[in-house]
Amino acid sequence: MGYVTISAKVKRELWEKIKKYNININEVIREALEKKVREEKAKRLIREFNDFMGKFKPIKENLSAKIIREDRGDLLTK
């Protein structure tokens, strides 16, 4: 697996706090980016699912029961 280098500008005040608290910048950035990617992937899957489901017409309440009864042969006995 290869790596790439990214950079960002932060205010000097923030940089001084990062150094003061000995924060591992690489770990923080990596975790934040991985979390963001997971969130965006989930959003995309939800949009694709909603688009997919939007292509189906809703089934009327009584129709679904009727189809099940027909499949089981219940209409012949009623």
C-alpha positions as CSV (number, residue, x, y, z in Angstrom):
1,M,0.0,0.0,0.0
2,G,1.4,3.4,-1.0
3,Y,1.1,6.6,0.8
4,V,0.6,10.2,-0.3
5,T,1.5,13.4,1.6
6,I,-1.2,15.9,2.2
7,S,-0.8,19.3,3.8
8,A,-3.1,21.9,5.5
9,K,-2.7,25.3,6.9
10,V,-3.7,25.9,10.5
11,K,-3.5,29.0,12.6
12,R,-0.3,29.4,14.6
13,E,-2.2,29.3,17.9
14,L,-3.6,25.9,17.0
15,W,-0.2,24.6,16.0
16,E,1.2,25.7,19.3
17,K,-1.6,23.8,21.2
18,I,-0.9,20.7,19.0
19,K,2.7,20.8,20.0
20,K,1.9,21.6,23.7
21,Y,-0.4,18.6,24.0
22,N,1.9,16.3,21.9
23,I,-1.0,15.4,19.5
24,N,-0.2,12.9,16.8
25,I,-1.3,14.9,13.7
26,N,-0.9,12.0,11.4
27,E,-3.2,9.8,13.5
28,V,-5.8,12.5,13.9
29,I,-5.9,13.4,10.2
30,R,-6.0,9.7,9.2
31,E,-8.9,8.9,11.6
32,A,-10.9,12.0,10.6
33,L,-10.5,11.3,6.9
34,E,-11.4,7.6,7.4
35,K,-14.5,8.6,9.3
36,K,-15.5,11.1,6.7
37,V,-15.1,8.5,3.9
38,R,-17.3,6.1,5.8
39,E,-20.0,8.8,6.3
40,E,-19.9,9.7,2.6
41,K,-20.0,6.1,1.5
42,A,-23.1,5.5,3.8
43,K,-24.8,8.6,2.3
44,R,-24.2,7.4,-1.2
45,L,-25.5,3.9,-0.4
46,I,-28.7,5.5,1.1
47,R,-29.2,7.7,-1.9
48,E,-28.7,4.7,-4.3
49,F,-31.1,2.6,-2.2
50,N,-33.8,5.4,-2.1
51,D,-33.4,5.8,-5.9
52,F,-33.8,2.1,-6.4
53,M,-36.8,1.9,-4.1
54,G,-38.4,4.9,-5.8
55,K,-38.7,2.8,-9.0
56,F,-41.2,0.5,-7.4
57,K,-44.9,1.4,-7.1
58,P,-46.4,0.9,-3.6
59,I,-48.6,-2.2,-3.3
60,K,-52.1,-1.6,-2.0
61,E,-52.7,-3.1,1.4
62,N,-55.5,-5.5,0.4
63,L,-53.7,-6.5,-2.8
64,S,-50.7,-7.9,-1.0
65,A,-53.0,-10.1,1.2
66,K,-54.9,-11.2,-1.8
67,I,-51.7,-12.2,-3.6
68,I,-50.6,-14.2,-0.6
69,R,-54.0,-16.0,-0.3
70,E,-54.0,-16.8,-4.1
71,D,-50.5,-18.2,-3.8
72,R,-51.6,-20.4,-0.9
73,G,-54.9,-21.4,-2.6
74,D,-57.0,-19.8,0.2
75,L,-59.4,-18.1,-2.2
76,L,-60.6,-21.4,-3.4
77,T,-61.9,-22.3,0.1
78,K,-63.5,-18.9,0.8
